[in-house]
Amino acid sequence: MDIKSIRADFPMLNGVTMQGKPLIYLDNGATTLKPQCVIDKVCEYLTTYSGNAHRGDYDLSHQVDQEFEHAREVVKDFINASTKDEIVWTSGTTDSLNMVAYGYALKHLQADDEILISVAEHASNTLPWFDVANQIGARVKYIPLDEYGCVTMENVEKAMTKNTKIISLALVTNVLGHHIPMKDICAYAHQHGIIVVGDGAQSVPHEVTDVQDLDVDFLAFSGHKMCGPTGIGVLYGKYDLLNKMNPTRLGGGSNTRYNSCGIVSLKKPPYRFESGTPHIEGAVGLGKACEYLQSIGLQEIYDYEQQLRAYAIEKLKTIDQVEIYNETSTGAIAFNIKGVFSQDGASLFNKYGIAVRAGQHCAKILDEYLGVNTTLRVSFYFYNTYEEIDQFIDVCKKGDDFLDAFF
């Protein structure tokens, strides 16, 4: 990849400073920067065809419909869904997972049924299941993590029982960054009639995703973590399963007709799930982001990011004051500076123009596994460079003088 050319695509990497220093953005697990082509696509909608979708009978509205549905087609191709009708626009991964929990699980699960997750899951893949289980008397159970913090096929099989009805896991977790064997999990789960839900927030932006090859039943992901706008996301669902889901919101756009007796006829998926005026500029922006990522190549992106991560890990391992919690994973790097509260560490990095994440990263039961309450986290994307990692490492090396350097 031509990193210099790629970085030129991102206005935030050209002239933006933090604390008077050029921005080094290492918080891509939270959100990513936006290339000019995505910015232009959003502005194009807002300035040249800013009408509503599926609401008008005039030329401008027709253009909106075409652009809006073209973006859905692009996303379909991006994850290799079988039809664009399996692509539901949502506000993000959180919204998508909540739709599955309240629209599918609440309708189909019964008392004593089991939902399997892991302690490494994001709150969006934890809290909805807690609530659904409480409402119907089901149970949330945990697949044990191995010594490296991974979900293994062996532990999935051990955790499953005759009452297991749903397995919901992140393909790549947002703190420990481990891949799970999703294809094997789906194959084994389907032999036992179990539905598999995938949180793709940290995987879809970084690697080739083929939902038909994985055979995953539902997959959720967010636009803002893959160079798209905030407030837009996707729920992929196998069409027959979407047909068995209840909408979690009702209103204009989701129905074909209703009458004063309360008889309602819903549209077919995906439109029954898209009540109200959609986030049109978000959808077309996400479509353009998918096209941009495809123009670079998802495999090339993945390979480059793994090289960056390996480089950073080798450098961090030479620093005695740094404790790494997920050396062998593939995603973000979770670490701490020994004796330094994570937010204080993040403040020091900020002083040098480096954006990193500190805290629990919305994975608030992971501390039961890690044995620490909060961590620092760096997460890379394809526009990051080895030189940026070197500058990050230089700050880490302050070691015993860490707090002195800050105060």
Secondary structure, 3 states (H helix, E strand, C coil): CCHHHHHHCCHHHCCCEECCEECEECECCCCCCCCHHHHHHHHHHHHHCCCCCCCCCCHHHHHHHHHHHHHHHHHHHHHCCCCHHHEEEECCHHHHHHHHHHHHHHHHCCCCCEEEECCCCCHHHCHHHHHHHHHHCCEEEECCCCCCCCCCHHHHHHHCCCCEEEEEEECECCCCCCECCHHHHHHHHHHCCCEEEEECCCCCCCCCCCHHHHCCCEEEEEHHHCCCCCCCEEEEECHHHHCCCCCCCCCCCCEEEECCCCCEEECCCCHHHCCCCCCHHHHHHHHHHHHHHHHHCHHHHHHHHHHHHHHHHHHHCCCCCEEECCCCCCCCEEEEECCCCHHHHHHHHHHCCEECEEECCCCCCCHHHHCCCCEEEEECCCCCCHHHHHHHHHHHCCHHHHHHHHC
